[in-house]
Amino acid sequence: MSRKSSTTPAGRVKVDEDSEIMAVRSNRVVLDNSVGPAEIVISNGKIVDIVPKRNWTRPSGEKILDAGDLVVMPGIIDPHVHVCEPGHPTHEGFASATKAAAAGGITTILDMPLYSCPPTTTLSALDTKLQSAKGQCHIDVAFWGGIIPDNQAELLPMLKAGVPGFQCFLMTTGVEGFAHVRLHDLHMAMNELQDTDCVLLFHAEQELNEPMPVLEDSTEYDTFLDSHPDTMEIEAAITIAELCLQYKIPCHIINLSSAQALPIINDARQKGAPITVETTHHYLNLTSECIPPGGTYYKCCPPIRDKNNQEQLWAALQEGEIDMVVSAHTPCCQDLKVLNSGDFLKAQAGISSLQFGLPLFWTSAKSKGFSFHDLVQLMCKNPATLSRLEDQKGSLSPGMDADLVIWDPEKEFEVNKDMIHHKHKLTPYLGFQLCGKVFATLVRGRLVYMNGKFAPKPKGDLLLIERRTPTRVSSPYY
């Protein structure tokens, strides 16, 4: 029997200039060890108390948001988002990306270093990025740095300035100013970063020392799929595992597509390598068998693989072999997707999904036995730990930031262009029937989104990680 959900929480709360909330209460609050009635008391942007229902004393009103039977849980943290600002005014910027995130129950994103101009590979570029983002963000934003050949002298300064770690590529990126690294570059960088608390993020596809197959009709998805075989991810996983075992620097594999790489990762973990791994909503919800000819809006790297591979990814999630689920949101205008020719080999890679991560995951996960606690672990707690934000975000307890998402896990809706807040509306999820609709999002106790409306002014902070004396650390998960 399905639970009847409240769709209009009681009280006179509005998203306006003075939208700081004193308390949020619900019959379904997701705490560390329970789901049940509770009131979350908020002061100065922090959770100061969590009160059981029998002790509720304040009447509902302008500063009390009573969510009825809607689920209240920690705001989602998405550690893999590509914002193309500064330098690309026609692409996704901080205003549109964070607005879409707020509508999706996301309270913090981490911006990747790749697609801005300049890329975030120097301290100067990081400062340019911060100046560009200032005053635009509807939610909190932190920033990854990047590793490219010969920038090892920039790494410690960026780390001290507040990035939690660095992304690199083991294959050609096609992005000017962000070359992929060779083994020599990685040894140089990891020597520089030993005895720090940073994490290295790897796009885990590696160029192969073997002839590529003859590529035929480039409007057929199989042609693109053949150009990015599982072997590229397997070889990358081997390289990363060896480096991680040697240096014991936490390493994180981003957007894992091929389940065939998981045994290598698991073996390295058993030997003491501090490796974590993520997969994405598109690998869990889309399969190669369903991609039409010319459907370049499905193109991403690594590629979407077949149904059998997808089932293995879900099994790995259930077994705890994959640590988190992210959007890998890569906005792309229609021109760069070359829809007229439908050429998969010429189209830019990337899928837009930031706004719909919560319902995409929940729609599939609920029928597979995943709980609200599993969702929080995979999309809140573990991303917070990866991002070095676990002391302030990712769970509901006193002392943590009052970052909350209030949502209806039973509410169904269809994805259409009118509801999309990404700058570009092209996404393979148009027409999808999803379950789990976000009602409200709070960042540090302030309403940034509620029932289709946004706060009139951006309320997000730019997050820089404060570091103590550097010490050698092991993986936060193992």
ChimeraX attribute file (.defattr): number of C-alpha atoms within 10 A of each C-alpha:
attribute: neighborCount
match mode: 1-to-1
recipient: residues
	/A:1	3
	/A:2	5
	/A:3	9
	/A:4	11
	/A:5	16
	/A:6	15
	/A:7	16
	/A:8	12
	/A:9	18
	/A:10	15
	/A:11	15
	/A:12	12
	/A:13	19
	/A:14	19
	/A:15	18
	/A:16	16
	/A:17	13
	/A:18	11
	/A:19	17
	/A:20	24
	/A:21	22
	/A:22	19
	/A:23	23
	/A:24	25
	/A:25	27
	/A:26	22
	/A:27	19
	/A:28	19
	/A:29	26
	/A:30	21
	/A:31	19
	/A:32	13
	/A:33	6
	/A:34	11
	/A:35	16
	/A:36	16
	/A:37	19
	/A:38	22
	/A:39	23
	/A:40	25
	/A:41	20
	/A:42	25
	/A:43	17
	/A:44	14
	/A:45	19
	/A:46	20
	/A:47	22
	/A:48	18
	/A:49	16
	/A:50	19
	/A:51	16
	/A:52	14
	/A:53	14
	/A:54	8
	/A:55	9
	/A:56	11
	/A:57	8
	/A:58	9
	/A:59	10
	/A:60	17
	/A:61	13
	/A:62	15
	/A:63	19
	/A:64	24
	/A:65	22
	/A:66	23
	/A:67	26
	/A:68	19
	/A:69	22
	/A:70	28
	/A:71	26
	/A:72	30
	/A:73	26
	/A:74	29
	/A:75	30
	/A:76	32
	/A:77	30
	/A:78	27
	/A:79	30
	/A:80	24
	/A:81	23
	/A:82	26
	/A:83	27
	/A:84	27
	/A:85	24
	/A:86	22
	/A:87	15
	/A:88	13
	/A:89	9
	/A:90	12
	/A:91	20
	/A:92	24
	/A:93	24
	/A:94	23
	/A:95	21
	/A:96	19
	/A:97	26
	/A:98	29
	/A:99	26
	/A:100	24
	/A:101	29
	/A:102	32
	/A:103	29
	/A:104	27
	/A:105	35
	/A:106	32
	/A:107	31
	/A:108	31
	/A:109	26
	/A:110	23
	/A:111	25
	/A:112	25
	/A:113	27
	/A:114	25
	/A:115	24
	/A:116	24
	/A:117	18
	/A:118	21
	/A:119	24
	/A:120	28
	/A:121	24
	/A:122	21
	/A:123	19
	/A:124	14
	/A:125	19
	/A:126	23
	/A:127	14
	/A:128	18
	/A:129	23
	/A:130	19
	/A:131	13
	/A:132	15
	/A:133	19
	/A:134	13
	/A:135	16
	/A:136	21
	/A:137	22
	/A:138	29
	/A:139	30
	/A:140	22
	/A:141	23
	/A:142	21
	/A:143	27
	/A:144	26
	/A:145	28
	/A:146	27
	/A:147	28
	/A:148	21
	/A:149	16
	/A:150	13
	/A:151	14
	/A:152	21
	/A:153	13
	/A:154	18
	/A:155	23
	/A:156	18
	/A:157	14
	/A:158	24
	/A:159	23
	/A:160	16
	/A:161	16
	/A:162	19
	/A:163	27
	/A:164	26
	/A:165	28
	/A:166	25
	/A:167	23
	/A:168	23
	/A:169	22
	/A:170	23
	/A:171	18
	/A:172	13
	/A:173	14
	/A:174	10
	/A:175	13
	/A:176	11
	/A:177	16
	/A:178	22
	/A:179	18
	/A:180	19
	/A:181	18
	/A:182	14
	/A:183	12
	/A:184	10
	/A:185	17
	/A:186	20
	/A:187	14
	/A:188	15
	/A:189	23
	/A:190	19
	/A:191	13
	/A:192	15
	/A:193	22
	/A:194	16
	/A:195	16
	/A:196	19
	/A:197	21
	/A:198	24
	/A:199	25
	/A:200	25
	/A:201	25
	/A:202	22
	/A:203	22
	/A:204	27
	/A:205	25
	/A:206	22
	/A:207	14
	/A:208	14
	/A:209	6
	/A:210	6
	/A:211	6
	/A:212	11
	/A:213	10
	/A:214	8
	/A:215	13
	/A:216	11
	/A:217	13
	/A:218	17
	/A:219	19
	/A:220	19
	/A:221	26
	/A:222	19
	/A:223	18
	/A:224	23
	/A:225	21
	/A:226	15
	/A:227	15
	/A:228	21
	/A:229	18
	/A:230	19
	/A:231	16
	/A:232	20
	/A:233	26
	/A:234	22
	/A:235	19
	/A:236	23
	/A:237	26
	/A:238	17
	/A:239	15
	/A:240	27
	/A:241	24
	/A:242	13
	/A:243	18
	/A:244	22
	/A:245	18
	/A:246	12
	/A:247	17
	/A:248	21
	/A:249	26
	/A:250	24
	/A:251	27
	/A:252	25
	/A:253	23
	/A:254	24
	/A:255	26
	/A:256	26
	/A:257	26
	/A:258	24
	/A:259	21
	/A:260	17
	/A:261	20
	/A:262	21
	/A:263	13
	/A:264	16
	/A:265	24
	/A:266	17
	/A:267	12
	/A:268	20
	/A:269	18
	/A:270	10
	/A:271	11
	/A:272	16
	/A:273	26
	/A:274	25
	/A:275	28
	/A:276	25
	/A:277	19
	/A:278	24
	/A:279	24
	/A:280	22
	/A:281	22
	/A:282	29
	/A:283	27
	/A:284	23
	/A:285	15
	/A:286	18
	/A:287	18
	/A:288	18
	/A:289	12
	/A:290	12
	/A:291	18
	/A:292	13
	/A:293	15
	/A:294	21
	/A:295	21
	/A:296	31
	/A:297	26
	/A:298	26
	/A:299	23
	/A:300	20
	/A:301	18
	/A:302	23
	/A:303	26
	/A:304	25
	/A:305	23
	/A:306	16
	/A:307	17
	/A:308	10
	/A:309	19
	/A:310	22
	/A:311	14
	/A:312	16
	/A:313	24
	/A:314	20
	/A:315	15
	/A:316	15
	/A:317	19
	/A:318	15
	/A:319	10
	/A:320	12
	/A:321	18
	/A:322	22
	/A:323	22
	/A:324	27
	/A:325	32
	/A:326	26
	/A:327	26
	/A:328	25
	/A:329	26
	/A:330	22
	/A:331	28
	/A:332	25
	/A:333	16
	/A:334	16
	/A:335	10
	/A:336	13
	/A:337	24
	/A:338	19
	/A:339	15
	/A:340	10
	/A:341	14
	/A:342	20
	/A:343	22
	/A:344	28
	/A:345	20
	/A:346	15
	/A:347	22
	/A:348	23
	/A:349	20
	/A:350	22
	/A:351	24
	/A:352	25
	/A:353	29
	/A:354	32
	/A:355	25
	/A:356	24
	/A:357	23
	/A:358	27
	/A:359	25
	/A:360	22
	/A:361	23
	/A:362	20
	/A:363	18
	/A:364	16
	/A:365	18
	/A:366	14
	/A:367	9
	/A:368	12
	/A:369	9
	/A:370	15
	/A:371	13
	/A:372	19
	/A:373	18
	/A:374	17
	/A:375	20
	/A:376	23
	/A:377	19
	/A:378	22
	/A:379	26
	/A:380	28
	/A:381	25
	/A:382	24
	/A:383	29
	/A:384	23
	/A:385	17
	/A:386	24
	/A:387	24
	/A:388	22
	/A:389	21
	/A:390	16
	/A:391	12
	/A:392	18
	/A:393	28
	/A:394	29
	/A:395	25
	/A:396	24
	/A:397	19
	/A:398	16
	/A:399	16
	/A:400	20
	/A:401	26
	/A:402	33
	/A:403	31
	/A:404	28
	/A:405	27
	/A:406	25
	/A:407	26
	/A:408	22
	/A:409	21
	/A:410	17
	/A:411	15
	/A:412	14
	/A:413	14
	/A:414	13
	/A:415	16
	/A:416	14
	/A:417	15
	/A:418	7
	/A:419	13
	/A:420	20
	/A:421	20
	/A:422	26
	/A:423	19
	/A:424	17
	/A:425	19
	/A:426	20
	/A:427	20
	/A:428	18
	/A:429	22
	/A:430	13
	/A:431	12
	/A:432	12
	/A:433	14
	/A:434	22
	/A:435	20
	/A:436	20
	/A:437	23
	/A:438	26
	/A:439	23
	/A:440	25
	/A:441	31
	/A:442	29
	/A:443	28
	/A:444	28
	/A:445	24
	/A:446	25
	/A:447	27
	/A:448	30
	/A:449	29
	/A:450	21
	/A:451	15
	/A:452	10
	/A:453	15
	/A:454	20
	/A:455	19
	/A:456	12
	/A:457	13
	/A:458	18
	/A:459	19
	/A:460	21
	/A:461	19
	/A:462	18
	/A:463	18
	/A:464	18
	/A:465	17
	/A:466	13
	/A:467	16
	/A:468	9
	/A:469	7
	/A:470	13
	/A:471	10
	/A:472	13
	/A:473	16
	/A:474	15
	/A:475	20
	/A:476	13
	/A:477	11
	/A:478	11
